[in-house]
Amino acid sequence: MERLRSSPLHANISTALDKHLEVIHVVQSRRKDEIVNASNRQRQGAPRCQDDRDVFALALAIREMSAATRKARTTLWCALQMTLPK
């Protein structure tokens, strides 16, 4: 879109996209932690209640990703509107 406009987009657009990428990495990390901890607990025969912390952390990360996705979609729509010819 910057190329089509021949000028840079507003800084908030880049910020929203960077935040979206950041929360995606957080969700990936939480999911990886959940898988690793679940497999370790299964080998050790530990109680299942410890599993809840990983699930809650993943759920919180997904909630943050959902909000960041909505913001990124909105900012991309705004960037598109600014890019389209009038």
N, C-alpha and C positions, 0 to 999 in steps of 0.2 A: 504494500500500500504506500510505503514511503517512496518507492520508485515511481509509482503512478502519479503521486502528488508532486514529486520533485522537491519535496521538503520533508523534514522530520515530523513525526507525529508528536502529540503532546506527551510529556514525560510520564503522566499518570498511566498511559497505555502500556508503556514499557514496564512500569512498576507492577501493574496488575498481572502482566504475563510472567514476570519474574517470580512473583508471589505464587502464582499458580504452579509453576514448575517446582518451586521449593516445597509446596505442600504435597505434590505428587511424590517427591523423593521421601518425604516424611512417611507417607502411607506405605510406600514400598519397604522402608526400613521397619516400620511397625509390623507389617505382614511377615517379613523375614524373621523378626524376633519371635513372633507368635509361633511360627513353624518350628524354629530351632528349639524354643523352650518346650513346646508340646512334645517333640520327639525325645528330648532329654528326660522329661517327666515320665513318658511312657516307658522308657528303658529302666528308670529307677523305681517305678511303681508309686510315685508320689501322689498325694491326694489331688483331686481334680479342681478344687476350689482356687488353687493358685492360678489356674488357667484364666480366671475371670479378669485379672489385672491386664493381661495381654489383650484380651478381647475388648476391654473398655478403652485401652489406649488406642487400639486400632479403630474402634468406633468413633472416638473423639477426632482422630486424624481424618477419617472419612467425612465427618461432619465439616471439618475445616476445609477439606478439599471441595466439598459440595458448594460451600459459600464462595470459595475462590474461583471455582468454575463459573458460577453465575456472574461474578464480577468480570471475569475474563471475557465471557461471551458478550456482556454488555459493552465493555470497552472496545471489543473488536467490532461490534455493530456500530458504535459511534465512529470508530476509525473508518469504517466502510462508508458511512454517510458523509464524512468529511472528504473522502476520496472521490466519490461519485461526482460526475460533472453536474452542474446546476442547470 
